[in-house]
Structures are given as C-alpha cells and as structure tokens.
C-alpha cells in the first residue's frame, strides 16, 4: 500500500463534493482504468490458469471481475446509505486471494470458490459494523505474518508460468521474455517516482509482450475471434453452494485473507480522506466503515459471479494526491468504464492473450512488494524478542506445512486439508502464540474519563489502586502519578492549541511488563466508538510523531521512554516507567 499523504492542501483542484466537467471527469477516469485494468484481469488469469480450469471459464471470470469492480467502485464513490466511503477508491481483484482461490478451484471448482467468497464477505459486513473486532482478532503481528505467507503460497504457481511456452518455441523465448518484463518493470519502479512509478507494471507488460511477439509466442487469434459486444455466458458455472469438507478446510485461510484485506481497505479509506480536501479534516470513521462494507458487497457480488474477490486499490490515494482531483464524479466514471469494458470481450481478450512468462514476471514483482508490505506491518510498532519469536516461528511453520515437509499423517482428513495451506497453518500459529503471550502477561486495567484537568483526581485514584494491586514500590508509584499528571496536562494543552471543539475523552490503560509499567493514554473526540478508533489506529498508526516535545519534559526526569503518535483528531501516548536501580 502506498503511504497516505500528509494532507490534500491547496493542490486539490476538485474536492469530493465538487463537480468537474464531465469530459474532464471521464478523461481522468480513463487514466485510472488503464492503470487498474491489467491488475484486475491478469489476477483472474493467474488464478484460473494456475488451477487449469480452461479459457471458457476464464472469459466468464474476467467478465464478472470487471463488472463487479465497476459496480463496487461506483458504490464507493456515491456512498449509498452505509455502503461506500464517498471518495474515489478504485476497486479491483485482490492478489492476496490468489493462493486460496487456486486451492478452491483445484479442490472443488467454481462452485466451491463462489461459496467461500460469499462466506468471507459476511465477515466484512460484520467488521464494517464493528471495527473494534479487528483489534481483538487480528493484530499487526498476525496480519503481517499472513501477508508474508501469501508469497510462499503464490510463488510456486508463478515459477511454473515463467517457462510455460509452446513446445515448438525458441529455447530463448521464455527466459528472454521474462528478463525483458522484469528488467523494464523494475527499472521504471526503481528509477522514477510519482506518476511514472505507477505506470511501471503496465510499461513492463507492454515491453514483455513486444519480446513475446518477436519470439512468436504471442497469439492474437483469440482477439480477432472475440465479439465486440457480448457476455461470455458459456463459461458461467451457475449459482450453487458447496459446504463439503474442502469448504471447511479452506474457510480459515479465506477468513484470514479477508481480514487482511479489510485492514488494507481501512488504510486506503483513511488515506484517501487525507488527500481529498483542501483544508485538513478529522477522519470520518463512518466513511471508513462504509468503505469496508462496500468491499464486502464487492466480494458478495464476486461470489455470485464465481470470480476472484476484490478490494480497494491503494494507488487511488497516490493518483488523487498527484492529480488533485478527488471529485466523486470521477469515481462514478471509473466504475461506469469498468462496467462498459466488461461487455467488450475483444478488449478483455487483449489482456488474456498476454503470454504466461509475461504474467509470471509481472506477478513476481507484485507479490514481492506484497511480501515487504507484510514485513512493514509486522515492524510498524517495533520489534522485540516476543514478536520476533512469533513471526519467525509462525512463518516457518507455514512454509513447512505448505511444502509438505511437516507431516500431517495421522491427523483427520479435515485437519490435513486445513493445515496443508501455509496461510492457515502459519496464521493460526501466529494467532495462538499471540493469544498465549497476551494471556501469559499481566492483565491490562483501564479507565475512561473526560480529557480535562478535573479528571486528575480520578486518574490518581486509578493509579494508586493499580500500584497497590501490583505491589509497586512507593517511589515507582509516585513516578507513575507524576508521569500521568504531566501527560494529561500536555494532552489538554494540545487539544486547546489545535482548536478541537467539543468534549474529548481519555482512555488510560496500565499494565506491568518486563519489570516496568506501561501507561497508554488515548485522547479522542466525542463522536464514535473509541474502540473503533483504536482499531483503525492499531492497523495504521500515526502521522508525524511528536516525540521530541514529550521527551524534553518527561523522559529526562520521570519516564524511561515516551512515544507520542498523532492520528487525525486522536492522540496516543505510551509512557514506560521502570523502577529506579540503586547503585551498588
């Protein structure tokens, strides 16, 4: 995912509620579509060809993916009731679902895929209504590990693509095509920034196709034979459900990937708000919930069409920041273009004739970036020996089960099928280890009050009770009280300085950890569920840390360490106080 910008600022030409001329909106929408079209169709091609389900079904799945992406993009922009963010968020097929979708097609065909996608969409509707569930179910450690394991699951399919050419082809055809595609793609992505970098994968695909044409492995006959307008109904598997053993074996993996996709959607929904307005605005959490709900609707529709699930494309944030055009009308035009392209089989075939070596090389770059996204999520809150143990052990458990090096003999067929998927086995391991570390540690205690000086008495009483229960020495308890008092005053001062109207709330959490005490102060506006805010923050913490100001006043005299993160209209301050060691 691209990092969200620090703010839209004066460069925003059209805000979401403004209406640019239709020709301008349609022209910019066409640029969005060109950037996203390849990813939407090629992801479907990777899944269907890896599962060896045939070109007829591939044509139907590509049609369904384009149509669903168009409808979901329109809903994201238009915001119908509780569905949609109300911003330009392009929807498209998700690479995170490649491995589990291939497994579903191999084990049960399109009907099993459809059943799993529909079931997973229900989780997103649940999360949209209660974002705080994310924080309790999926920590950054678990989410990052699952994303890293996606690469482990997908890469074997991609390696098979690299040398998949006709038997009569030149021996140099496959390696030369792969090298050209990789070389051009990586050169553009590493050399350029801004708009040029976004075009890197598309330029690489064009270069790879030119190389494939030179070696005679690019077959254009399907394009010539395809209709200009039509629906590939011959490939439709119909509507049905499959709740057999394969469904229950793959459901945990689909659930994990769906939750990871929800985290990405949350980040995109927050990021797009920060680049779409001329004047900075607090994050609208209803828009975040609407984005997740629209993502769930897109997956529900994907299931009905028996195609690969979709998600928001993070490039939407970068494009809005670069162009300065964030009008909802543009999002509606993007969706309409996708829907129109779905009924133009000849255009779709232009992408489906791309040779496997080109697709494999293109996907390798995308999956490599996805793997690094997983590591970034794992590291976002720092790394200690507990996290290192959980991530490292869980990752290699997933690799072991995925490769078959860890035997499942003697287990029930259900467990064998479930654990054979590396994302499921590794993700469950990370989830269990994280839960054990949380339960084995000291229990957190918390209080919630108004953010104001008048709350100081209640905070002191809360910390005195905490110190008594934990048996803290008098000096440590005193330092805790001083740290809490100073932090409260600074948060109150920041709220007044920022001109935030209305009552703000404070949630204080305390626990002992590794011999010291950790205090977490969360100050948030009065609107919305504070747990939902913390769930969003937990997945995508912070803008610019203001640690310097706190360090000068706290770290030097009272606290061992201080971390201060600002996020829209929410401040999170973590203070650690260790006992004073007496010199020998």
C-alpha positions as CSV (number, residue, x, y, z in Angstrom):
1,X,0.0,0.0,0.0
2,X,1.1,3.5,-0.7
3,X,1.7,5.7,2.2
4,X,-1.1,8.2,2.7
5,X,-0.2,11.8,2.2
6,X,0.0,14.3,5.0
7,X,-2.9,16.3,3.6
8,X,-4.5,17.4,0.4
9,X,-3.7,21.1,0.8
10,X,-4.1,23.8,-1.9
11,X,-3.1,21.4,-4.6
12,X,-6.6,19.8,-4.5
13,X,-8.4,21.1,-7.6
14,X,-11.8,19.4,-7.1
15,X,-12.9,18.2,-3.6
16,X,-15.2,15.2,-3.3
17,X,-18.3,17.3,-3.2
18,X,-17.4,19.4,-6.2
19,X,-18.3,18.6,-9.8
20,X,-15.7,18.9,-12.6
21,X,-17.0,19.0,-16.2
22,X,-18.0,15.5,-17.4
23,X,-15.3,15.4,-20.2
24,X,-12.6,16.1,-17.6
25,X,-14.0,13.6,-15.2
26,X,-14.3,10.9,-17.9
27,X,-10.7,11.6,-19.2
28,X,-9.2,11.3,-15.8
29,X,-11.3,8.2,-15.1
30,X,-9.9,6.6,-18.2
31,X,-6.4,7.1,-16.9
32,X,-7.4,5.4,-13.6
33,X,-8.9,2.5,-15.6
34,X,-5.8,2.0,-17.7
35,X,-3.7,1.7,-14.6
36,X,-6.0,-0.7,-12.9
37,X,-7.4,-2.8,-15.8
38,X,-4.3,-5.0,-16.1
39,X,-4.3,-5.9,-12.4
40,X,-8.0,-6.8,-12.5
41,X,-7.9,-9.1,-15.4
42,X,-4.4,-10.6,-15.0
43,X,-5.1,-11.6,-11.4
44,X,-8.0,-13.6,-12.6
45,X,-5.9,-15.1,-15.4
46,X,-3.2,-16.2,-12.9
47,X,-5.9,-17.9,-10.7
48,X,-7.8,-19.7,-13.5
49,X,-4.7,-20.8,-15.4
50,X,-2.9,-22.0,-12.3
51,X,-6.0,-24.1,-11.5
52,X,-6.2,-25.3,-15.1
53,X,-9.9,-24.5,-15.4
54,X,-9.9,-23.6,-19.1
55,X,-10.2,-20.4,-21.2
56,X,-14.0,-20.5,-21.4
57,X,-14.4,-20.1,-17.7
58,X,-11.6,-17.6,-17.7
59,X,-13.5,-15.4,-20.0
60,X,-16.6,-15.5,-17.7
61,X,-14.5,-14.9,-14.6
62,X,-12.8,-11.8,-16.2
63,X,-16.2,-10.5,-17.3
64,X,-17.5,-10.9,-13.7
65,X,-14.5,-9.3,-12.2
66,X,-14.7,-6.2,-14.4
67,X,-18.5,-5.8,-13.8
68,X,-18.2,-6.3,-10.0
69,X,-15.2,-3.9,-9.9
70,X,-17.2,-1.3,-11.7
71,X,-20.3,-1.6,-9.5
72,X,-18.2,-1.6,-6.3
73,X,-16.2,1.5,-7.5
74,X,-19.5,3.4,-8.2
75,X,-20.8,2.5,-4.7
76,X,-17.6,3.6,-3.0
77,X,-17.8,7.0,-4.7
78,X,-21.6,7.5,-4.5
79,X,-21.9,6.2,-0.8
80,X,-25.4,4.7,-0.8
81,X,-26.6,4.7,2.8
82,X,-24.0,2.8,4.8
83,X,-22.3,1.4,1.7
84,X,-19.3,3.2,0.4
85,X,-16.7,5.7,1.6
86,X,-17.9,8.7,-0.6
87,X,-14.4,9.0,-2.1
88,X,-12.6,7.9,-5.2
89,X,-11.5,4.4,-4.3
90,X,-10.9,2.2,-7.3
91,X,-12.0,-1.4,-6.7
92,X,-10.3,-4.4,-8.3
93,X,-9.4,-8.1,-7.9
94,X,-7.1,-8.8,-4.9
95,X,-3.7,-10.5,-5.3
96,X,-4.0,-11.6,-1.7
97,X,-6.6,-14.1,-2.7
98,X,-4.6,-15.8,-5.5
99,X,-3.4,-18.8,-3.5
100,X,-6.6,-19.6,-1.7
101,X,-8.7,-19.1,-4.9
102,X,-6.4,-21.5,-6.8
103,X,-6.8,-24.1,-4.0
104,X,-10.6,-23.7,-4.0
105,X,-10.8,-24.2,-7.8
106,X,-8.5,-27.2,-7.7
107,X,-10.4,-28.9,-4.8
108,X,-14.0,-28.1,-5.7
109,X,-14.2,-25.9,-8.8
110,X,-16.0,-22.6,-9.4
111,X,-18.9,-23.5,-7.1
112,X,-16.6,-24.0,-4.1
113,X,-14.8,-20.7,-4.9
114,X,-18.2,-18.9,-5.0
115,X,-19.3,-20.4,-1.7
116,X,-16.0,-19.4,0.0
117,X,-16.1,-15.8,-1.4
118,X,-19.7,-15.3,-0.3
119,X,-19.0,-16.7,3.2
120,X,-15.9,-14.4,3.5
121,X,-18.0,-11.4,2.5
122,X,-20.1,-11.9,5.6
123,X,-17.1,-11.3,7.8
124,X,-16.5,-8.0,6.1
125,X,-20.1,-6.9,6.8
126,X,-19.6,-7.8,10.4
127,X,-16.3,-5.9,10.6
128,X,-17.9,-2.8,8.9
129,X,-20.4,-2.6,11.7
130,X,-17.8,-3.2,14.5
131,X,-14.3,-2.2,13.5
132,X,-13.1,-2.9,17.1
133,X,-13.4,-6.6,16.3
134,X,-10.3,-6.2,14.1
135,X,-8.2,-5.2,17.1
136,X,-9.3,-8.3,19.0
137,X,-9.0,-10.8,16.2
138,X,-6.1,-9.7,14.1
139,X,-3.0,-7.9,15.5
140,X,-0.3,-6.4,13.2
141,X,1.9,-9.4,14.1
142,X,-0.7,-11.9,12.8
143,X,-1.7,-9.8,9.8
144,X,1.9,-9.3,8.7
145,X,2.8,-13.0,9.0
146,X,-0.2,-14.0,6.9
147,X,0.7,-11.5,4.2
148,X,4.3,-12.8,4.1
149,X,2.9,-16.3,3.8
150,X,0.8,-15.3,0.8
151,X,4.1,-15.0,-1.2
152,X,5.1,-18.5,-0.1
153,X,1.7,-19.9,-1.4
154,X,1.7,-18.0,-4.7
155,X,5.3,-18.1,-5.8
156,X,5.2,-21.8,-6.9
157,X,2.4,-21.0,-9.3
158,X,4.4,-18.1,-10.7
159,X,7.5,-20.1,-11.2
160,X,5.5,-22.5,-13.4
161,X,4.3,-19.6,-15.5
162,X,7.9,-18.4,-16.3
163,X,8.7,-21.3,-18.7
164,X,5.2,-22.1,-20.0
165,X,5.5,-21.6,-23.7
166,X,4.6,-23.8,-26.7
167,X,6.8,-26.8,-27.3
168,X,8.0,-25.5,-30.7
169,X,9.0,-22.1,-29.3
170,X,12.6,-20.9,-29.4
171,X,14.5,-22.0,-26.3
172,X,15.3,-18.4,-25.6
173,X,11.7,-17.3,-25.8
174,X,10.7,-17.8,-22.2
175,X,13.9,-16.5,-20.5
176,X,14.2,-13.5,-22.8
177,X,10.6,-12.5,-22.3
178,X,10.8,-12.9,-18.6
179,X,14.0,-10.8,-18.4
180,X,12.6,-8.0,-20.6
181,X,9.4,-7.8,-18.5
182,X,11.3,-7.9,-15.2
183,X,14.0,-5.5,-16.3
184,X,11.7,-2.8,-17.7
185,X,9.2,-3.1,-14.8
186,X,11.9,-2.8,-12.1
187,X,13.8,-0.1,-13.9
188,X,10.8,2.1,-14.1
189,X,9.7,1.4,-10.5
190,X,13.2,2.0,-9.1
191,X,14.3,4.9,-11.2
192,X,11.2,7.1,-11.2
193,X,8.8,8.5,-8.6
194,X,5.3,10.0,-8.7
195,X,3.1,9.2,-11.8
196,X,5.9,7.4,-13.7
197,X,6.3,4.8,-11.0
198,X,2.6,4.0,-11.1
199,X,3.0,3.1,-14.8
200,X,5.9,0.7,-14.1
201,X,4.0,-2.6,-14.3
202,X,2.0,-1.6,-17.3
203,X,5.1,-0.5,-19.2
204,X,6.8,-3.8,-18.2
205,X,3.9,-5.8,-19.6
206,X,4.0,-3.9,-22.9
207,X,7.7,-4.5,-23.2
208,X,7.3,-8.2,-22.4
209,X,4.6,-8.6,-25.0
210,X,6.8,-7.0,-27.6
211,X,9.5,-9.5,-26.7
212,X,7.0,-12.3,-26.9
213,X,5.8,-11.1,-30.3
214,X,9.5,-11.1,-31.5
215,X,9.8,-14.8,-30.5
216,X,6.5,-15.7,-31.9
217,X,4.7,-16.8,-28.7
218,X,2.1,-14.0,-28.7
219,X,-1.1,-15.4,-30.3
220,X,-3.5,-12.7,-31.4
221,X,-6.1,-15.1,-32.9
222,X,-8.4,-15.0,-29.8
223,X,-8.7,-11.2,-30.1
224,X,-9.7,-11.5,-33.8
225,X,-12.3,-14.2,-33.0
226,X,-13.8,-12.4,-29.9
227,X,-17.1,-10.4,-30.2
228,X,-17.0,-6.7,-30.0
229,X,-20.0,-6.7,-27.7
230,X,-21.4,-9.6,-25.7
231,X,-21.5,-11.7,-22.5
232,X,-19.4,-15.0,-22.3
233,X,-22.3,-16.9,-20.8
234,X,-20.8,-20.3,-21.9
235,X,-18.3,-20.1,-19.1
236,X,-20.8,-19.4,-16.3
237,X,-20.8,-22.2,-13.7
238,X,-24.3,-21.2,-12.5
239,X,-25.3,-20.5,-8.9
240,X,-24.8,-23.1,-6.2
241,X,-23.2,-23.8,-2.9
242,X,-20.6,-26.4,-1.7
243,X,-20.3,-26.9,2.0
244,X,-18.3,-30.1,1.8
245,X,-15.1,-30.9,3.7
246,X,-13.0,-28.8,1.3
247,X,-15.1,-25.7,2.2
248,X,-14.4,-26.1,5.9
249,X,-10.8,-26.8,5.3
250,X,-10.2,-23.7,3.3
251,X,-12.6,-21.4,5.2
252,X,-10.0,-20.4,7.9
253,X,-7.5,-19.3,5.2
254,X,-10.2,-17.3,3.4
255,X,-11.1,-15.7,6.7
256,X,-7.5,-14.7,7.4
257,X,-7.1,-13.2,3.9
258,X,-10.4,-11.4,4.2
259,X,-9.4,-9.8,7.5
260,X,-6.0,-8.7,6.0
261,X,-7.9,-7.2,3.0
262,X,-10.1,-5.3,5.5
263,X,-7.0,-3.8,7.1
264,X,-5.9,-2.6,3.6
265,X,-9.3,-1.1,2.9
266,X,-9.2,0.7,6.2
267,X,-5.8,2.2,5.4
268,X,-7.0,3.3,2.0
269,X,-10.2,4.8,3.3
270,X,-8.2,6.8,5.8
271,X,-5.5,7.8,3.3
272,X,-8.0,9.0,0.7
273,X,-9.7,11.3,3.1
274,X,-6.4,13.0,4.0
275,X,-5.6,13.9,0.3
276,X,-9.1,14.8,-0.9
277,X,-9.7,18.1,0.9
278,X,-8.0,21.5,0.7
279,X,-8.3,22.1,4.4
280,X,-7.3,19.2,6.8
281,X,-10.2,17.3,8.3
282,X,-10.6,14.8,11.0
283,X,-11.0,11.2,9.8
284,X,-14.7,10.3,9.2
285,X,-15.0,6.9,10.7
286,X,-18.4,6.4,9.1
287,X,-16.6,6.7,5.7
288,X,-14.1,4.0,6.9
289,X,-16.9,1.7,7.9
290,X,-18.7,2.4,4.6
291,X,-15.5,1.5,2.6
292,X,-15.3,-1.8,4.4
293,X,-19.0,-2.5,3.8
294,X,-18.7,-1.7,0.1
295,X,-15.7,-4.0,0.0
296,X,-17.9,-6.7,1.5
297,X,-20.6,-6.1,-1.1
298,X,-18.0,-6.4,-3.8
299,X,-16.9,-9.8,-2.5
300,X,-20.6,-10.9,-2.2
301,X,-21.1,-10.0,-5.9
302,X,-17.8,-11.7,-6.8
303,X,-19.1,-14.9,-5.2
304,X,-22.3,-14.7,-7.2
305,X,-20.3,-14.4,-10.3
306,X,-17.8,-17.2,-9.1
307,X,-14.8,-14.9,-9.7
308,X,-11.8,-13.7,-7.6
309,X,-12.7,-11.4,-4.7
310,X,-11.9,-7.7,-4.9
311,X,-10.5,-4.9,-2.7
312,X,-9.6,-1.2,-2.8
313,X,-6.5,-0.3,-4.8
314,X,-4.1,1.8,-2.8
315,X,-2.9,3.6,-6.0
316,X,-6.2,5.6,-5.7
317,X,-4.6,7.6,-2.9
318,X,-1.4,8.3,-4.9
319,X,-3.3,9.3,-8.0
320,X,-5.6,11.7,-6.2
321,X,-2.6,13.3,-4.5
322,X,-0.8,13.7,-7.8
323,X,-3.7,15.0,-9.9
324,X,-5.5,17.0,-7.2
325,X,-8.9,15.7,-8.5
326,X,-10.9,13.9,-5.8
327,X,-14.5,14.5,-7.1
328,X,-16.9,11.7,-6.6
329,X,-18.0,12.1,-10.2
330,X,-14.6,10.7,-11.2
331,X,-15.2,7.6,-9.2
332,X,-18.6,7.1,-10.8
333,X,-17.0,7.5,-14.2
334,X,-14.3,4.9,-13.4
335,X,-17.0,2.4,-12.4
336,X,-19.0,3.1,-15.5
337,X,-16.0,2.5,-17.7
338,X,-15.2,-0.8,-16.0
339,X,-18.9,-1.9,-16.5
340,X,-18.7,-1.0,-20.1
341,X,-15.4,-2.8,-20.7
342,X,-17.0,-6.0,-19.2
343,X,-19.3,-6.2,-22.2
344,X,-16.5,-5.7,-24.7
345,X,-14.9,-9.2,-25.0
346,X,-12.4,-8.1,-27.6
347,X,-10.9,-5.6,-25.2
348,X,-10.7,-8.2,-22.4
349,X,-9.0,-10.7,-24.8
350,X,-6.2,-8.2,-25.4
351,X,-5.2,-8.8,-21.8
352,X,-6.0,-12.5,-21.8
353,X,-3.6,-13.2,-24.7
354,X,-0.6,-12.0,-22.7
355,X,1.8,-15.0,-22.6
356,X,2.3,-16.8,-19.3
357,X,6.1,-15.7,-19.0
358,X,5.0,-12.1,-19.0
359,X,2.2,-12.7,-16.5
360,X,4.6,-14.6,-14.2
361,X,7.3,-11.9,-14.3
362,X,4.7,-9.1,-13.7
363,X,3.2,-11.0,-10.8
364,X,6.6,-11.8,-9.2
365,X,7.1,-8.0,-8.7
366,X,3.7,-7.5,-7.3
367,X,4.0,-10.4,-4.9
368,X,7.5,-9.3,-3.8
369,X,6.0,-5.9,-2.9
370,X,3.2,-7.6,-1.1
371,X,5.7,-9.7,1.0
372,X,7.5,-6.5,2.0
373,X,4.2,-5.0,3.0
374,X,3.8,-7.9,5.4
375,X,7.2,-7.1,7.0
376,X,6.3,-3.5,7.3
377,X,3.1,-4.3,9.1
378,X,5.0,-6.6,11.5
379,X,7.6,-3.9,12.2
380,X,5.2,-0.9,12.4
381,X,5.0,-1.0,16.2
382,X,8.6,-2.0,16.8
383,X,10.2,-5.4,17.2
384,X,11.0,-7.2,20.5
385,X,12.0,-10.8,21.2
386,X,8.4,-11.9,21.7
387,X,7.3,-10.6,18.3
388,X,10.4,-12.0,16.6
389,X,9.7,-15.4,18.1
390,X,6.0,-15.3,17.0
391,X,6.7,-14.1,13.5
392,X,9.8,-16.3,12.8
393,X,8.3,-19.5,14.2
394,X,4.9,-19.0,12.6
395,X,6.4,-18.2,9.2
396,X,8.4,-21.3,9.1
397,X,5.6,-23.5,10.3
398,X,3.5,-22.2,7.4
399,X,6.4,-22.9,5.0
400,X,6.8,-26.4,6.4
401,X,3.1,-27.3,6.0
402,X,2.8,-25.7,2.6
403,X,5.8,-27.6,1.3
404,X,4.8,-30.9,2.9
405,X,8.0,-31.0,5.0
406,X,5.9,-31.1,8.2
407,X,3.9,-34.3,8.0
408,X,0.2,-34.4,8.7
409,X,-0.1,-38.2,8.7
410,X,-2.3,-39.5,11.5
411,X,-4.5,-36.4,11.5
412,X,-8.1,-36.3,10.4
413,X,-8.7,-35.5,6.7
414,X,-10.2,-32.2,7.7
415,X,-7.1,-31.1,9.6
416,X,-4.8,-32.4,6.9
417,X,-6.6,-30.3,4.3
418,X,-6.7,-27.2,6.5
419,X,-3.1,-27.3,7.7
420,X,-1.8,-28.0,4.2
421,X,-2.4,-24.4,3.4
422,X,0.5,-22.4,4.7
423,X,-1.5,-19.2,5.3
424,X,-3.9,-21.2,7.6
425,X,-1.3,-23.1,9.5
426,X,1.1,-20.2,9.9
427,X,-1.7,-17.7,10.6
428,X,-3.2,-20.0,13.3
429,X,0.2,-20.5,14.8
430,X,0.7,-16.7,15.0
431,X,-2.8,-16.2,16.4
432,X,-2.3,-18.9,19.1
433,X,1.2,-17.6,20.1
434,X,-0.1,-14.0,20.2
435,X,-3.0,-15.0,22.4
436,X,-0.7,-17.0,24.7
437,X,1.7,-14.1,25.1
438,X,-1.2,-11.8,25.9
439,X,-2.8,-14.2,28.4
440,X,0.6,-15.0,30.0
441,X,1.4,-11.4,30.5
442,X,-0.1,-9.1,33.1
443,X,-3.7,-8.2,32.7
444,X,-4.3,-4.6,31.5
445,X,-6.6,-2.4,33.6
446,X,-8.2,0.7,32.1
447,X,-10.3,3.6,32.9
448,X,-12.2,6.2,30.7
449,X,-12.9,9.8,31.6
450,X,-13.1,13.2,30.1
451,X,-9.9,14.9,28.9
452,X,-9.6,17.7,31.3
453,X,-7.7,18.8,34.4
454,X,-10.7,17.9,36.5
455,X,-10.1,14.3,35.8
456,X,-6.7,14.3,37.5
457,X,-8.1,13.1,40.9
458,X,-9.8,10.1,39.3
459,X,-6.6,9.2,37.4
460,X,-4.5,9.4,40.6
461,X,-7.0,7.2,42.4
462,X,-6.9,4.7,39.5
463,X,-3.1,4.5,39.5
464,X,-3.0,4.2,43.3
465,X,-5.3,1.2,43.1
466,X,-3.2,-0.3,40.3
467,X,0.1,0.2,42.3
468,X,-1.4,-1.5,45.4
469,X,-2.6,-4.5,43.4
470,X,0.8,-4.9,41.6
471,X,2.8,-4.3,44.8
472,X,4.8,-1.4,43.3
473,X,7.2,0.4,45.5
474,X,6.3,3.9,46.7
475,X,8.8,5.6,44.6
476,X,7.7,3.9,41.4
477,X,4.0,4.7,42.2
478,X,4.9,8.3,42.7
479,X,6.7,8.5,39.4
480,X,3.7,6.9,37.7
481,X,1.4,9.6,39.2
482,X,3.8,12.4,38.1
483,X,4.1,10.9,34.6
484,X,0.3,10.7,34.3
485,X,-0.2,14.2,35.5
486,X,2.4,15.7,33.1
487,X,0.9,13.7,30.2
488,X,-2.6,14.8,30.9
489,X,-1.6,18.5,31.0
490,X,0.2,18.2,27.7
491,X,-2.7,16.4,26.0
492,X,-5.1,19.1,27.3
493,X,-2.8,21.8,26.1
494,X,-2.5,20.2,22.6
495,X,-6.3,19.9,22.4
496,X,-6.7,23.6,23.2
497,X,-3.9,24.5,20.8
498,X,-5.4,22.6,17.9
499,X,-8.7,24.2,18.4
500,X,-10.7,21.0,18.7
501,X,-14.2,21.9,19.8
502,X,-16.4,19.7,22.0
503,X,-15.7,17.3,24.8
504,X,-12.8,14.9,24.2
505,X,-12.4,11.6,26.0
506,X,-9.4,10.0,27.6
507,X,-8.8,6.3,27.9
508,X,-5.9,5.3,30.2
509,X,-4.6,1.7,30.2
510,X,-2.0,0.4,32.6
511,X,-0.1,-2.9,32.9
512,X,3.2,-4.2,34.2
513,X,5.6,-5.6,31.6
514,X,9.1,-6.9,31.9
515,X,9.7,-5.4,35.3
516,X,8.3,-1.9,34.4
517,X,4.9,-0.3,34.0
518,X,3.4,0.8,30.7
519,X,0.7,3.5,30.6
520,X,-1.2,4.2,27.3
521,X,-3.1,7.4,27.0
522,X,-5.6,7.7,24.2
523,X,-7.3,11.0,23.7
524,X,-10.2,11.1,21.1
525,X,-13.1,13.2,20.0
526,X,-16.5,12.7,21.5
527,X,-18.0,11.2,18.3
528,X,-17.9,7.5,17.5
529,X,-16.8,4.4,19.3
530,X,-13.4,4.8,20.9
531,X,-12.6,1.1,20.4
532,X,-13.3,1.6,16.7
533,X,-10.9,4.5,16.6
534,X,-8.2,2.4,18.4
535,X,-8.8,-0.5,15.9
536,X,-8.1,1.8,13.0
537,X,-5.0,3.3,14.7
538,X,-3.8,-0.1,15.6
539,X,-3.6,-1.1,12.0
540,X,-2.2,2.2,10.7
541,X,-0.5,4.1,13.5
542,X,0.4,7.6,13.1
543,X,1.3,10.6,11.2
544,X,4.3,12.6,12.4
545,X,5.4,11.5,15.9
546,X,5.8,14.4,18.3
547,X,8.2,12.6,20.5
548,X,10.6,15.5,20.9
549,X,8.3,17.6,23.0
550,X,7.4,14.8,25.3
551,X,10.9,13.6,25.7
552,X,12.1,17.0,26.9
553,X,9.5,17.1,29.7
554,X,9.0,13.5,30.6
555,X,11.8,11.2,29.5
556,X,14.6,13.3,31.2
557,X,13.1,13.3,34.6
558,X,10.3,10.7,35.0
559,X,9.8,8.1,32.3
560,X,12.1,5.5,30.8
561,X,10.6,6.0,27.3
562,X,7.8,8.0,25.7
563,X,6.1,7.5,22.3
564,X,3.6,10.0,21.0
565,X,1.6,9.4,17.9
566,X,-0.9,11.8,16.3
567,X,-3.6,10.4,14.2
568,X,-6.3,12.8,12.7
569,X,-8.1,14.0,15.9
570,X,-6.7,11.3,18.1
571,X,-3.5,11.3,20.2
572,X,-1.9,8.1,21.5
573,X,0.9,8.4,24.1
574,X,2.7,5.4,25.6
575,X,4.8,6.0,28.7
576,X,7.0,3.4,30.3
577,X,8.3,3.8,33.8
578,X,11.0,1.4,35.1
579,X,11.9,1.0,38.8
580,X,15.0,3.1,39.8
581,X,18.0,0.9,40.2
582,X,20.2,1.7,43.2
583,X,23.9,1.9,42.5
584,X,25.9,-0.9,44.0
